């Protein structure tokens, strides 16, 4: 996985708020992952696995939880192999 893969990733918007993560929080964490892969930050696989995002409130949409979790699992595996 490259920094560009992180920058270019897109997630679907969830229809039900309990299955969605706050977009701004996820985007900020993706920025840190990209910086880590560029050698400009120091996130570890453990950091990626333990991150907790706010679920969106009732009536608000956000990124689909399952898609974000799957991507973060791939990121953690990449960081472990470095």
PyMOL commands that set and color helices and strands:
alter all, ss='L'
color gray80, all
select helices_A, chain A and resi 3-8+17-19+23-37+45-50+65-80
alter helices_A, ss='H'
color red, helices_A
select strands_A, chain A and resi 20-21+63-64
alter strands_A, ss='S'
color yellow, strands_A
deselect
rebuild
show_as cartoon
